């Protein structure tokens, strides 16, 4: 193991992605050495250029690999690029992990269970999209290739400037940046328990802390929020905290179905959605105050 049990060398893919942007600085603050595998190196220290469609370059020894990078596409049933990115890249990383005796943390999706409305450890695997199938195959690669791993089946992840495939992120970011009221299509009665991006990053850090003491683990974890809200409830929370003078704009639209995930046990308190949005409001208020003061000084 590199350094002390509390200090590991971690290969990280997807460091510039949504979760990676929150995870990498958190791990560095904890004392871990992070080697970022990036598509195009900017010449920064501890970066290694790697196009995930290519064989791995020469890599330094490592204690753990956190594989976040993925090609996400919920529309295409079968796509060669999707499978090369999500499956073949995992095969290469898993082979390297085995040569190192390294722990693997793989970000997967609850989508491997298909359209189930309630998901837990007993829910059958039934991927109905090419993306979900590719992630399940990546899980199987890890299971067959390495001795110790954590497979993370993650529900929807929310956060400021998060990916647009989760409509909640679009509504949150527009309200924060441009004071645009959320738009609700349909009744919004479908129930979800999305998880905050900061909680996902902290959860992964917690796993690595445990790995530093003992690598004996082969697990599948379900990462989801501890509270369940309707889609309308999420949007109304955004409006009430970030835009108290506005309300949710309602439009006709198709109806979504419930998707509630029973989360695995986690040794810290997860954010509620209201608490996270309140933190954003405080940050935005402080930022706007600074800009106003700066403008006055310039005048």
FISERO-729405 format. One line per 2 residues: number of its first residue (from 1); for each residue x, y, z of N, C-alpha, C. Coordinates in Angstrom, 1 decimal, decimal comma. Example, Ala and Ser with C-alpha at 12.3 -4.5 7.8 and 13.67 -1.06 7.14 Angstrom:
BEGIN
1> 13,2 -5,7 7,8 12,3 -4,5 7,8 13,2 -3,3 7,8; 12,8 -2,2 7,1 13,7 -1,1 7,1 12,9 0,0 7,9
***
This chain:
BEGIN
1> 0,8 -1,2 0,0 0,0 0,0 0,0 0,9 1,2 0,0; 0,5 2,2 -0,8 1,2 3,5 -0,9 1,1 4,3 0,4
3> 2,2 4,6 1,1 2,1 5,4 2,3 1,5 4,7 3,4; 0,8 5,4 4,3 0,1 4,8 5,5 -1,3 4,4 5,1
5> -1,9 3,6 5,9 -3,3 3,2 5,6 -4,3 4,3 5,4; -3,9 5,5 6,0 -4,8 6,7 5,8 -4,5 7,5 4,6
7> -3,4 7,1 3,9 -3,0 7,8 2,7 -2,8 6,8 1,6; -3,7 6,9 0,6 -3,7 5,9 -0,5 -3,4 6,7 -1,8
9> -2,9 5,9 -2,8 -2,8 6,4 -4,2 -4,0 5,9 -4,9; -4,8 6,8 -5,4 -6,1 6,4 -6,1 -6,1 6,9 -7,5
11> -6,3 6,0 -8,4 -6,6 6,3 -9,8 -8,0 6,7 -10,0; -8,3 7,9 -10,5 -9,6 8,4 -10,6 -10,0 8,7 -12,1
13> -11,0 8,1 -12,6 -11,6 8,5 -13,9 -12,8 9,4 -13,7; -13,1 10,2 -14,7 -14,2 11,1 -14,5 -14,0 12,2 -13,5
15> -12,7 12,6 -13,3 -12,5 13,7 -12,3 -13,0 15,0 -12,7; -13,3 15,3 -14,0 -13,9 16,5 -14,4 -15,4 16,5 -14,6
17> -16,0 15,3 -14,3 -17,4 15,1 -14,4 -18,1 15,6 -13,1; -19,4 15,4 -13,1 -20,2 16,0 -12,0 -19,8 15,5 -10,6
19> -19,7 14,2 -10,4 -19,3 13,6 -9,1 -17,8 13,9 -8,9; -17,0 13,7 -10,0 -15,6 13,8 -9,9 -15,1 15,2 -9,4
21> -15,8 16,2 -9,8 -15,4 17,6 -9,4 -15,6 17,8 -7,9; -16,5 17,0 -7,3 -16,8 17,1 -5,9 -15,9 16,1 -5,1
23> -15,6 15,0 -5,8 -14,8 14,0 -5,1 -13,3 14,2 -5,0; -12,7 14,7 -6,1 -11,3 14,8 -6,2 -10,7 15,7 -5,1
25> -11,2 17,0 -4,9 -10,7 17,8 -3,9 -11,0 17,3 -2,5; -12,1 16,6 -2,3 -12,3 16,0 -1,0 -11,3 14,9 -0,6
27> -10,9 14,1 -1,6 -9,9 13,1 -1,4 -8,5 13,7 -1,1; -8,2 14,7 -1,9 -6,9 15,4 -1,6 -6,9 16,0 -0,3
29> -7,9 16,6 0,2 -8,0 17,2 1,5 -7,8 16,2 2,6; -8,2 14,9 2,3 -8,1 13,8 3,3 -6,7 13,2 3,2
31> -5,8 13,7 2,3 -4,4 13,2 2,3 -4,1 12,2 1,2; -5,1 11,8 0,4 -4,9 10,8 -0,6 -4,1 11,4 -1,8
33> -3,4 10,6 -2,5 -2,7 11,1 -3,7 -3,6 10,6 -4,9; -4,0 11,6 -5,7 -5,0 11,3 -6,8 -4,3 11,4 -8,1
35> -4,4 10,3 -8,8 -3,9 10,2 -10,2 -5,1 10,3 -11,1; -5,2 11,4 -11,8 -6,4 11,6 -12,7 -6,2 11,1 -14,1
37> -7,0 10,2 -14,5 -7,0 9,7 -15,9 -7,9 10,6 -16,7; -7,4 11,4 -17,6 -8,2 12,4 -18,3 -8,1 12,2 -19,8
39> -9,1 12,6 -20,5 -9,1 12,4 -21,9 -8,0 13,3 -22,6; -7,8 14,5 -22,1 -6,8 15,4 -22,7 -6,1 16,0 -21,5
41> -4,8 15,7 -21,3 -4,0 16,3 -20,2 -3,8 17,8 -20,4; -3,9 18,5 -19,4 -3,6 20,0 -19,4 -2,2 20,2 -18,8
43> -1,4 19,2 -18,6 -0,1 19,3 -18,1 0,0 19,5 -16,6; -1,1 19,3 -15,9 -1,1 19,4 -14,5 -0,4 18,2 -13,9
45> 0,0 18,4 -12,6 0,7 17,3 -11,9 -0,4 16,2 -11,6; 0,1 15,0 -11,7 -0,8 13,8 -11,4 -1,9 13,6 -12,4
47> -1,7 14,0 -13,6 -2,6 13,8 -14,7 -2,0 12,8 -15,6; -2,8 11,8 -16,1 -2,4 10,9 -17,2 -3,4 10,9 -18,3
49> -3,0 11,2 -19,5 -3,9 11,3 -20,6 -4,3 9,8 -21,0; -5,6 9,6 -21,2 -6,1 8,3 -21,6 -7,5 8,5 -22,2
51> -7,5 8,1 -23,5 -8,8 8,0 -24,2 -9,3 6,6 -23,9; -10,5 6,5 -23,2 -10,9 5,2 -22,7 -11,3 4,2 -23,8
53> -11,2 4,6 -25,0 -11,3 3,6 -26,1 -10,0 2,9 -26,4; -8,9 3,4 -25,9 -7,6 2,9 -26,2 -7,1 2,1 -25,0
55> -6,0 1,3 -25,3 -5,4 0,5 -24,2 -4,8 1,5 -23,1; -4,7 1,0 -21,9 -4,2 1,9 -20,9 -2,7 2,3 -21,1
57> -2,4 3,5 -20,8 -1,0 3,9 -20,9 -0,2 3,3 -19,7; 1,1 3,6 -19,6 1,8 3,1 -18,4 1,3 3,9 -17,2
59> 1,0 3,2 -16,1 0,4 3,8 -15,0 1,3 3,5 -13,7; 1,3 4,4 -12,8 2,0 4,2 -11,5 1,3 3,2 -10,7
61> 1,9 2,5 -9,8 1,2 1,6 -8,8 0,1 2,3 -8,1; -0,9 1,6 -7,7 -2,0 2,3 -7,0 -2,6 1,3 -6,0
63> -3,3 1,9 -5,0 -4,0 1,1 -4,0 -5,5 1,0 -4,3; -6,1 1,9 -5,1 -7,5 1,8 -5,4 -7,8 2,5 -6,8
65> -8,8 2,1 -7,4 -9,3 2,7 -8,6 -10,7 3,1 -8,4; -11,1 4,4 -8,7 -12,4 4,8 -8,6 -12,8 5,2 -10,1
67> -13,7 4,4 -10,6 -14,1 4,5 -12,0 -15,5 5,2 -12,1; -15,4 6,5 -12,4 -16,7 7,3 -12,5 -17,0 7,6 -14,0
69> -16,0 7,6 -14,8 -16,3 8,0 -16,2 -17,2 7,0 -16,9; -18,2 7,6 -17,7 -19,1 6,7 -18,4 -19,7 7,5 -19,5
71> -20,2 6,8 -20,5 -21,0 7,4 -21,5 -22,5 7,1 -21,2; -23,2 8,2 -20,9 -24,6 8,1 -20,5 -25,5 8,4 -21,7
73> -26,4 7,5 -22,0 -27,3 7,7 -23,1 -28,6 6,8 -22,8; -29,7 7,4 -22,4 -30,9 6,7 -22,1 -31,7 6,4 -23,3
75> -31,4 6,9 -24,4 -32,3 6,8 -25,6 -31,9 5,7 -26,5; -30,6 5,5 -26,7 -30,1 4,6 -27,7 -30,1 3,1 -27,2
77> -30,8 2,2 -27,8 -30,9 0,8 -27,3 -29,5 0,2 -27,3; -28,8 0,2 -28,5 -27,5 -0,4 -28,6 -26,6 0,5 -29,3
79> -25,4 0,8 -28,7 -24,5 1,7 -29,4 -23,1 1,3 -29,1; -22,3 1,1 -30,1 -20,9 0,6 -29,9 -20,1 1,5 -29,1
81> -20,2 2,8 -29,3 -19,4 3,8 -28,5 -19,7 3,6 -27,0; -21,0 3,5 -26,7 -21,5 3,3 -25,3 -20,8 2,1 -24,7
83> -20,8 1,0 -25,4 -20,3 -0,3 -24,8 -18,8 -0,2 -24,7; -18,1 0,4 -25,7 -16,6 0,6 -25,6 -16,2 1,4 -24,4
85> -17,0 2,5 -24,2 -16,7 3,4 -23,1 -17,0 2,7 -21,7; -18,2 2,1 -21,6 -18,6 1,6 -20,3 -18,1 0,2 -20,0
87> -17,9 -0,6 -21,0 -17,6 -2,0 -20,7 -16,1 -2,3 -21,0; -15,6 -1,9 -22,2 -14,2 -2,3 -22,5 -13,2 -1,5 -21,6
89> -13,5 -0,2 -21,3 -12,7 0,5 -20,4 -12,6 -0,1 -19,1; -13,7 -0,6 -18,6 -13,8 -1,2 -17,3 -12,9 -2,5 -17,3
91> -13,0 -3,3 -18,4 -12,1 -4,5 -18,5 -10,7 -4,1 -18,4; -10,2 -3,0 -19,0 -8,8 -2,7 -18,9 -8,4 -2,2 -17,5
93> -9,3 -1,4 -16,9 -9,0 -1,0 -15,6 -9,0 -2,1 -14,6; -10,0 -3,0 -14,7 -10,0 -4,2 -13,8 -8,8 -5,1 -13,9
95> -8,3 -5,2 -15,2 -7,1 -6,0 -15,3 -5,9 -5,4 -14,7; -5,8 -4,0 -14,8 -4,7 -3,3 -14,1 -4,9 -3,4 -12,6
97> -6,1 -3,3 -12,1 -6,4 -3,4 -10,7 -5,9 -4,8 -10,1; -6,2 -5,8 -10,9 -5,9 -7,2 -10,5 -4,3 -7,3 -10,4
99> -3,6 -6,7 -11,3 -2,2 -6,8 -11,3 -1,6 -6,0 -10,1; -2,3 -5,1 -9,6 -1,9 -4,3 -8,4 -2,4 -4,7 -7,1
101> -3,4 -5,6 -7,2 -4,1 -6,0 -5,9 -4,9 -4,8 -5,4; -5,4 -3,9 -6,3 -6,0 -2,7 -6,0 -7,5 -2,9 -5,8
103> -8,1 -2,1 -4,9 -9,5 -2,1 -4,7 -10,2 -1,3 -5,8; -11,4 -1,7 -6,2 -12,1 -1,0 -7,3 -13,4 -0,5 -6,8
105> -13,7 0,7 -7,1 -15,0 1,3 -6,8 -15,6 1,7 -8,2; -16,7 1,0 -8,6 -17,3 1,3 -9,9 -18,6 2,0 -9,7
107> -18,8 3,1 -10,4 -20,1 3,8 -10,4 -21,0 3,1 -11,4; -22,1 2,6 -10,9 -23,1 1,9 -11,8 -24,4 2,7 -11,6
109> -25,5 2,0 -11,9 -26,8 2,7 -11,9 -27,9 1,8 -11,4; -28,9 2,3 -10,7 -30,1 1,5 -10,3 -30,9 1,1 -11,6
111> -30,5 1,7 -12,7 -31,2 1,4 -14,0 -31,0 0,0 -14,4; -30,1 -0,8 -13,8 -29,9 -2,2 -14,1 -31,1 -3,0 -13,7
113> -32,0 -2,4 -12,8 -33,2 -3,0 -12,4 -34,4 -2,7 -13,3; -34,1 -2,0 -14,4 -35,2 -1,6 -15,3 -36,2 -0,6 -14,8
115> -37,5 -0,9 -15,0 -38,5 0,1 -14,7 -39,2 -0,2 -13,3; -38,5 -0,9 -12,4 -39,0 -1,2 -11,1 -39,4 0,1 -10,4
117> -40,5 0,1 -9,7 -40,9 1,3 -9,0 -40,4 1,4 -7,6; -40,0 0,2 -7,0 -39,3 0,1 -5,7 -38,1 -0,8 -5,9
119> -36,9 -0,3 -5,5 -35,7 -1,0 -5,8 -35,0 -1,3 -4,5; -34,6 -2,5 -4,2 -33,7 -2,9 -3,1 -32,9 -4,1 -3,5
121> -32,2 -4,7 -2,6 -31,3 -5,8 -2,9 -31,9 -7,0 -3,5; -33,2 -7,1 -3,3 -34,0 -8,3 -3,8 -34,6 -8,0 -5,2
123> -34,6 -6,8 -5,7 -35,2 -6,5 -7,0 -34,4 -7,2 -8,1; -35,1 -7,9 -9,0 -34,4 -8,6 -10,1 -33,7 -7,6 -11,0
125> -32,6 -8,0 -11,6 -31,9 -7,3 -12,6 -32,6 -7,4 -13,9; -32,9 -6,3 -14,5 -33,7 -6,3 -15,8 -33,5 -5,1 -16,6
127> -32,2 -4,9 -17,1 -31,9 -3,6 -17,8 -32,7 -3,6 -19,1; -33,3 -2,4 -19,3 -34,2 -2,2 -20,5 -33,6 -1,2 -21,5
129> -32,4 -0,7 -21,2 -31,8 0,3 -22,1 -30,3 -0,2 -22,4; -29,8 0,3 -23,5 -28,4 -0,1 -23,8 -27,4 0,4 -22,7
131> -27,7 1,6 -22,2 -26,9 2,2 -21,1 -26,9 1,3 -19,9; -28,1 0,9 -19,4 -28,2 0,1 -18,2 -27,5 -1,3 -18,5
133> -27,7 -1,9 -19,7 -27,1 -3,1 -19,9 -25,5 -3,0 -19,9; -25,0 -1,9 -20,5 -23,6 -1,7 -20,5 -23,0 -1,6 -19,1
135> -23,8 -0,9 -18,2 -23,3 -0,8 -16,8 -23,4 -2,1 -16,0; -24,4 -2,9 -16,3 -24,5 -4,2 -15,7 -23,3 -5,1 -16,2
137> -23,0 -5,1 -17,4 -21,8 -5,9 -17,9 -20,5 -5,4 -17,3; -20,4 -4,1 -17,1 -19,2 -3,5 -16,4 -19,2 -4,1 -15,0
139> -20,3 -4,2 -14,3 -20,4 -4,8 -13,0 -19,8 -6,2 -13,0; -20,3 -7,0 -14,0 -19,9 -8,3 -14,1 -18,4 -8,5 -14,3
141> -17,8 -7,5 -15,1 -16,4 -7,5 -15,3 -15,6 -7,4 -14,0; -16,1 -6,4 -13,2 -15,4 -6,2 -11,9 -15,6 -7,4 -11,0
143> -16,7 -8,0 -11,0 -16,9 -9,2 -10,1 -16,0 -10,3 -10,5; -15,8 -10,5 -11,8 -15,0 -11,6 -12,3 -13,5 -11,4 -12,2
145> -13,1 -10,1 -12,2 -11,7 -9,8 -12,4 -10,9 -9,4 -11,1; -11,6 -8,8 -10,1 -10,9 -8,4 -9,0 -11,4 -9,0 -7,7
147> -10,6 -9,1 -6,7 -10,9 -9,7 -5,4 -11,8 -8,9 -4,5; -11,5 -7,6 -4,5 -12,2 -6,7 -3,6 -12,8 -5,4 -4,3
149> -14,0 -5,2 -4,1 -14,6 -4,1 -4,9 -15,9 -3,6 -4,1; -16,3 -2,4 -4,5 -17,6 -1,8 -4,2 -18,3 -1,4 -5,5
151> -19,4 -2,0 -5,8 -20,2 -1,6 -7,0 -21,3 -0,7 -6,5; -21,4 0,5 -7,0 -22,3 1,5 -6,5 -23,5 1,7 -7,5
153> -24,6 1,2 -7,1 -25,8 1,4 -7,9 -26,5 2,7 -7,5; -26,3 3,7 -8,3 -26,7 5,0 -7,9 -28,0 5,5 -8,5
155> -28,9 6,1 -7,7 -30,1 6,7 -8,3 -29,8 8,0 -8,9; -30,8 8,8 -9,1 -30,6 10,2 -9,7 -29,8 11,0 -8,8
157> -28,8 11,8 -9,3 -27,9 12,6 -8,5 -28,3 14,1 -8,8; -28,6 14,9 -7,8 -28,9 16,3 -8,0 -27,8 17,2 -7,5
159> -27,8 18,4 -8,0 -26,8 19,3 -7,6 -26,7 20,5 -8,6; -26,2 21,6 -8,1 -26,0 22,8 -9,0 -25,2 22,4 -10,2
161> -25,6 22,8 -11,4 -24,9 22,6 -12,7 -24,7 21,1 -12,9; -25,6 20,3 -12,4 -25,6 18,8 -12,7 -26,0 18,5 -14,1
163> -25,9 17,2 -14,5 -26,2 16,9 -15,9 -27,7 17,0 -16,2; -27,9 17,4 -17,4 -29,3 17,8 -17,8 -30,2 16,6 -18,0
165> -29,7 15,4 -18,0 -30,6 14,2 -18,2 -31,5 14,1 -17,0; -31,1 14,7 -15,9 -32,1 14,8 -14,7 -32,7 16,2 -14,7
167> -34,0 16,2 -15,1 -34,6 17,5 -15,3 -34,5 18,4 -14,0; -34,5 17,8 -12,8 -34,4 18,5 -11,6 -33,1 19,4 -11,6
169> -32,0 18,9 -12,2 -30,8 19,7 -12,2 -31,0 21,0 -13,1; -31,7 20,8 -14,2 -32,0 21,9 -15,1 -32,8 23,0 -14,3
171> -33,8 22,6 -13,6 -34,7 23,5 -12,9 -33,9 24,2 -11,8; -33,0 23,4 -11,1 -32,2 24,0 -10,0 -31,2 25,0 -10,5
173> -30,5 24,7 -11,6 -29,5 25,6 -12,1 -30,1 26,9 -12,7; -31,2 26,7 -13,4 -31,8 27,9 -14,0 -32,4 28,9 -12,9
175> -32,9 28,3 -11,8 -33,4 29,1 -10,8 -32,3 29,8 -10,1; -31,2 29,1 -9,9 -30,0 29,7 -9,2 -29,4 30,8 -10,0
177> -29,1 30,5 -11,3 -28,3 31,4 -12,1 -29,2 32,6 -12,7; -30,4 32,3 -13,1 -31,2 33,3 -13,9 -32,5 33,6 -13,3
179> -32,8 33,1 -12,1 -34,1 33,4 -11,5 -35,3 32,9 -12,3; -35,1 31,8 -13,0 -36,2 31,2 -13,9 -37,0 30,2 -13,0
181> -38,3 30,4 -13,1 -39,2 29,5 -12,3 -39,2 28,1 -12,9; -39,2 27,1 -12,0 -39,3 25,7 -12,5 -40,5 25,5 -13,3
183> -40,4 24,5 -14,2 -41,6 24,2 -15,0 -41,9 22,7 -14,7; -43,2 22,5 -14,4 -43,7 21,1 -14,1 -44,6 20,7 -15,2
185> -44,2 19,6 -15,9 -45,0 19,0 -16,9 -45,8 17,8 -16,4; -47,1 17,8 -16,4 -47,8 16,7 -15,8 -48,2 17,0 -14,4
187> -48,7 16,0 -13,7 -49,1 16,2 -12,3 -47,9 16,3 -11,3; -46,8 15,6 -11,7 -45,7 15,6 -10,8 -45,9 14,8 -9,5
189> -46,8 13,8 -9,6 -47,0 13,0 -8,4 -46,1 11,8 -8,2; -45,3 11,6 -9,2 -44,3 10,5 -9,1 -43,3 10,7 -8,0
191> -43,0 9,7 -7,3 -42,1 9,8 -6,1 -40,7 9,3 -6,4; -39,7 10,1 -5,9 -38,3 9,8 -6,1 -37,5 10,1 -4,8
193> -36,4 9,5 -4,7 -35,5 9,8 -3,6 -34,1 10,0 -4,2; -33,9 11,1 -4,9 -32,7 11,5 -5,5 -31,6 11,8 -4,4
195> -30,4 11,7 -4,7 -29,3 11,9 -3,8 -28,4 13,1 -4,2; -28,0 13,8 -3,2 -27,1 15,0 -3,4 -25,7 14,6 -3,9
197> -25,2 15,3 -4,8 -23,9 15,0 -5,4 -22,8 15,1 -4,3; -22,9 15,9 -3,3 -22,0 16,0 -2,2 -22,0 14,8 -1,3
199> -23,2 14,2 -1,2 -23,3 12,9 -0,4 -22,7 11,8 -1,2; -22,8 11,7 -2,5 -22,2 10,7 -3,3 -20,7 10,7 -3,1
201> -20,1 11,9 -3,2 -18,7 12,1 -3,0 -18,2 11,7 -1,6; -19,0 12,1 -0,6 -18,6 11,7 0,7 -18,7 10,2 1,0
203> -19,7 9,6 0,3 -19,9 8,2 0,5 -18,7 7,4 -0,1; -18,2 7,9 -1,2 -17,0 7,2 -1,8 -15,8 7,4 -1,0
205> -15,7 8,6 -0,4 -14,6 8,9 0,5 -14,6 7,9 1,7; -15,8 7,7 2,2 -16,0 6,8 3,4 -15,6 5,4 3,0
207> -15,9 5,0 1,8 -15,5 3,6 1,4 -14,0 3,5 1,4; -13,3 4,5 0,8 -11,9 4,5 0,7 -11,2 4,5 2,1
209> -11,8 5,2 3,0 -11,3 5,2 4,4 -11,4 3,8 5,0; -12,5 3,2 4,7 -12,6 1,8 5,2 -11,6 0,8 4,5
211> -11,4 1,1 3,2 -10,5 0,2 2,5 -9,1 0,4 3,0; -8,7 1,6 3,5 -7,4 1,8 4,1 -7,1 0,9 5,3
213> -8,2 0,5 6,0 -8,0 -0,4 7,1 -8,1 -1,9 6,7; -8,9 -2,2 5,8 -9,1 -3,6 5,4 -9,7 -3,6 4,0
215> -9,1 -4,4 3,1 -9,7 -4,5 1,7 -10,6 -5,6 1,6; -10,9 -6,4 2,6 -11,7 -7,6 2,4 -13,2 -7,3 2,3
217> -13,6 -7,0 1,0 -15,0 -6,6 0,8 -15,3 -6,9 -0,7; -16,5 -7,4 -0,9 -17,1 -7,6 -2,2 -18,6 -7,2 -2,0
219> -18,9 -6,0 -2,4 -20,2 -5,5 -2,1 -20,9 -4,7 -3,2; -22,2 -4,7 -3,2 -23,0 -3,9 -4,1 -23,8 -2,9 -3,2
221> -23,6 -1,6 -3,3 -24,2 -0,6 -2,5 -25,3 0,1 -3,3; -26,3 0,6 -2,7 -27,4 1,4 -3,3 -27,3 2,8 -2,7
223> -26,9 3,7 -3,6 -26,8 5,1 -3,2 -28,0 5,9 -3,6; -28,8 6,3 -2,6 -30,0 7,1 -2,9 -30,2 8,0 -1,7
225> -31,1 8,9 -1,8 -31,4 9,8 -0,7 -32,3 9,2 0,4; -32,3 9,8 1,6 -33,0 9,2 2,7 -34,4 9,7 2,8
227> -34,8 10,7 2,0 -36,1 11,3 2,0 -36,8 11,0 0,6; -38,1 10,8 0,6 -38,8 10,6 -0,7 -39,7 11,8 -0,9
229> -39,6 12,4 -2,1 -40,5 13,6 -2,5 -41,2 13,3 -3,8; -42,3 13,9 -4,1 -42,8 13,9 -5,4 -42,0 14,9 -6,3
231> -42,1 14,7 -7,6 -41,4 15,6 -8,5 -41,9 17,0 -8,3; -43,2 17,2 -8,1 -43,7 18,5 -7,8 -43,1 19,0 -6,5
233> -43,0 18,2 -5,5 -42,4 18,6 -4,2 -41,0 19,1 -4,4; -40,2 18,5 -5,2 -38,8 19,0 -5,5 -38,9 20,4 -6,1
235> -39,7 20,6 -7,1 -39,7 21,8 -7,8 -40,3 22,9 -6,9; -41,3 22,6 -6,1 -41,9 23,6 -5,2 -40,9 24,0 -4,2
237> -40,0 23,1 -3,8 -38,9 23,5 -2,8 -38,0 24,5 -3,4; -37,6 24,3 -4,7 -36,7 25,2 -5,4 -37,4 26,6 -5,4
239> -38,6 26,6 -5,8 -39,3 27,9 -6,0 -39,4 28,6 -4,6; -39,8 27,9 -3,6 -40,0 28,5 -2,3 -38,8 29,1 -1,7
241> -37,6 28,5 -1,9 -36,4 28,9 -1,3 -35,6 29,9 -2,2; -35,5 29,5 -3,5 -34,6 30,4 -4,4 -35,5 31,5 -5,0
243> -36,8 31,3 -5,2 -37,6 32,2 -5,9 -38,9 32,5 -5,1; -38,8 33,0 -3,9 -40,0 33,2 -3,1 -41,1 34,1 -3,7
245> -40,8 34,9 -4,7 -41,8 35,7 -5,4 -42,4 35,0 -6,5; -41,9 33,8 -6,9 -42,5 33,1 -8,0 -43,0 31,8 -7,6
247> -43,7 31,1 -8,5 -44,2 29,7 -8,2 -43,9 28,8 -9,4; -44,1 27,5 -9,2 -43,8 26,6 -10,2 -44,8 26,8 -11,4
249> -44,3 26,8 -12,6 -45,1 26,9 -13,8 -45,6 25,6 -14,2; -46,9 25,4 -14,3 -47,5 24,1 -14,6 -47,9 24,0 -16,1
251> -47,5 22,9 -16,7 -47,9 22,6 -18,1 -48,4 21,2 -18,3; -49,1 20,9 -19,3 -49,5 19,6 -19,6 -48,3 18,8 -20,1
253> -48,3 17,5 -19,7 -47,2 16,6 -20,1 -47,5 15,2 -19,7; -46,6 14,3 -20,1 -46,7 12,9 -19,8 -46,5 12,7 -18,3
255> -47,0 11,6 -17,8 -46,8 11,2 -16,4 -45,7 10,3 -16,2; -44,8 10,6 -15,2 -43,8 9,7 -14,8 -44,3 8,6 -13,8
257> -43,5 7,6 -13,6 -43,8 6,6 -12,6 -42,9 6,7 -11,4; -43,3 6,1 -10,3 -42,5 6,1 -9,1 -41,2 5,4 -9,3
259> -40,1 5,8 -8,6 -38,9 5,0 -8,6 -38,2 5,4 -7,3; -38,4 4,5 -6,3 -37,9 4,8 -5,0 -36,9 3,7 -4,6
261> -35,7 4,1 -4,2 -34,6 3,1 -4,0 -34,3 3,0 -2,5; -34,3 1,8 -2,0 -33,9 1,6 -0,6 -32,4 1,8 -0,4
263> -31,9 2,9 0,2 -30,4 3,1 0,2 -29,7 2,1 1,2; -28,5 1,8 0,9 -27,7 1,0 1,8 -27,3 1,9 3,0
265> -27,0 1,3 4,1 -26,6 2,0 5,4 -25,4 2,9 5,1; -25,4 4,1 5,6 -24,3 5,0 5,4 -24,0 5,7 6,8
267> -22,7 5,8 7,2 -22,4 6,3 8,5 -22,4 7,8 8,6; -23,2 8,5 7,9 -23,3 10,0 8,1 -24,7 10,4 7,6
269> -25,1 11,6 8,0 -26,4 12,1 7,7 -26,5 12,7 6,2; -27,4 12,2 5,4 -27,5 12,7 4,1 -28,3 14,0 4,1
271> -28,0 14,8 3,0 -28,7 16,1 2,9 -30,2 15,8 2,6; -31,0 16,7 3,2 -32,4 16,8 2,6 -32,3 17,8 1,5
273> -33,3 17,7 0,6 -33,3 18,6 -0,6 -33,4 20,0 -0,1; -34,3 20,3 0,8 -34,5 21,6 1,3 -33,2 22,2 1,9
275> -32,5 21,4 2,7 -31,3 21,8 3,3 -30,2 22,2 2,2; -30,1 21,4 1,2 -29,2 21,7 0,1 -29,5 23,0 -0,6
277> -30,8 23,2 -1,0 -31,2 24,4 -1,7 -31,0 25,6 -0,8; -31,2 25,4 0,5 -31,0 26,6 1,4 -29,5 27,0 1,4
279> -28,6 26,0 1,4 -27,2 26,3 1,3 -26,9 27,1 0,0; -27,5 26,7 -1,1 -27,3 27,4 -2,3 -27,8 28,8 -2,2
281> -29,0 29,0 -1,6 -29,5 30,3 -1,5 -28,6 31,2 -0,7; -28,0 30,7 0,4 -27,0 31,5 1,2 -25,8 31,9 0,4
283> -25,3 30,9 -0,4 -24,2 31,1 -1,3 -24,5 32,2 -2,3; -25,6 32,1 -2,9 -26,0 33,0 -4,0 -26,2 34,4 -3,4
285> -26,8 34,5 -2,2 -27,0 35,8 -1,6 -25,7 36,5 -1,2; -24,7 35,7 -0,7 -23,4 36,2 -0,4 -22,7 36,7 -1,6
287> -22,8 35,9 -2,7 -22,1 36,2 -4,0 -22,6 37,5 -4,6; -23,9 37,6 -4,5 -24,5 38,8 -5,1 -24,2 40,1 -4,3
289> -24,1 39,9 -3,0 -23,7 41,0 -2,1 -22,3 41,5 -2,4; -21,4 40,5 -2,7 -20,0 40,8 -3,0 -19,9 41,6 -4,3
291> -20,7 41,1 -5,3 -20,7 41,8 -6,6 -21,2 43,2 -6,5; -22,3 43,4 -5,7 -22,8 44,7 -5,5 -21,8 45,7 -4,8
293> -21,1 45,2 -3,8 -20,2 46,0 -3,1 -19,0 46,4 -4,1; -18,6 45,4 -4,9 -17,5 45,6 -5,9 -17,9 46,7 -6,9
295> -19,2 46,6 -7,3 -19,7 47,6 -8,3 -19,7 49,0 -7,7; -20,1 49,1 -6,5 -20,1 50,4 -5,8 -18,7 51,0 -5,7
297> -17,7 50,1 -5,4 -16,3 50,5 -5,3 -15,8 51,0 -6,6; -16,2 50,3 -7,7 -15,7 50,7 -9,0 -16,3 52,1 -9,4
299> -17,5 52,3 -9,1 -18,1 53,6 -9,4 -17,4 54,7 -8,6
***
